Amino acid sequence: MMNDELSSSRKRPAKRSSPITHHSSPITFKWPVRVYYEDTDLGGVVYYANYLKFLERARTEWLRALGVEQTALAAEHRVIFVVRSIALEYLKPAAFNDELVVTVELEDLGAVQILLRQRISRGTVEVVTARVRIACINTATFKPVRIPGSLSGLLRRQAANGKIGNRT
């Protein structure tokens, strides 16, 4: 998969991140989710914490669609991604058997962090919006490290080429 050395092993001055602005409209990865009974609460709507699971699954599938397996990142580069911060807006309820679409849009790519915009929709109705900041950390120390150069380059190329990958 990605065979270059982890960029953090070389001492370089930190670069300030810059927004990915190569397109007038964002490149959006889409992942379908169906609401199961187990996802709902006593009121019959999706339990608020389960939206986090839907968002996480879409981020994993987004990386997979790019050819990046998180287990391989951990094994080959000794890095994992963790959620550093997340801001959610719950706009409308979703209920049992609803067909939802969870999106992932790359908003900003830094040396050690990725900022994503995510949405959960039912048809044309937005249910949840989120901004998620994920950080790259070393699996042994749990300290922030640079995103492997091959992954960072891949994300930049995909953003520039408009090929983040959709799956519906």
Residue, then its C-alpha position, 0 to 999 in steps of 0.5 A: m500500500m504505502n511504502d514511504e517512511l513516516s515523514s515525522s522521522r525527519k525534522r522539518p519546520a511545521k507548515r501551516s495548513s491551508p484549506i483545500t480550495h481547488h474546486s468551487s464545490p467540495i468533493t463529496f464521498k457518500w456512504p449509505v446507512r439504514v437505520y436499524y431498530e437497535d439504533t433507536d431510542l424509546g421514542g423510536v428515533v435514532y439515539y443521538a450517540n449513534y450518529l457518531k457511529f454513522l459518521e465514523r463508518a463513513r470516514t473509514e469507508w472514505l479512506r478505504a475508497l481511497g485505497v487506505e486501510q487503517t490496519a495497514l497504516a498502523a502496521e506499516h507506519r505505526v500511526i492511527f487517526v483519532v478524533r480530536s474534536i467534533a461539533l455536531e448539529y442535530l437538525k431533524p430526527a431519523a427513525f427506524n428503517d430510514e435510508l440515510v446518506v452520510t457524506v465526508e468532505l475534506e475541508d483542510l489538510g495539515a501536517v498532523q490533522i485533517l478537518l472534515r465536514q460531514r453530513i447525514s441526510r434522508g433524501t434532501v433533508e439534512v439530519v445532522t451536520a458535523r465538523v470533525r478534526i482528526a489527528c494522526i498519532n503514533t501507536a506506541t506513544f499516542k503523541p501527534v505525528r505527521i501524516p505519512g507522506s504517501l497519504s498526505g500526497l494522496l489526499r492532496r492529489q485526490a482533492a486536486n483531481g476531484k476524485i475523492g470517490n463516491r459510493t452510493 
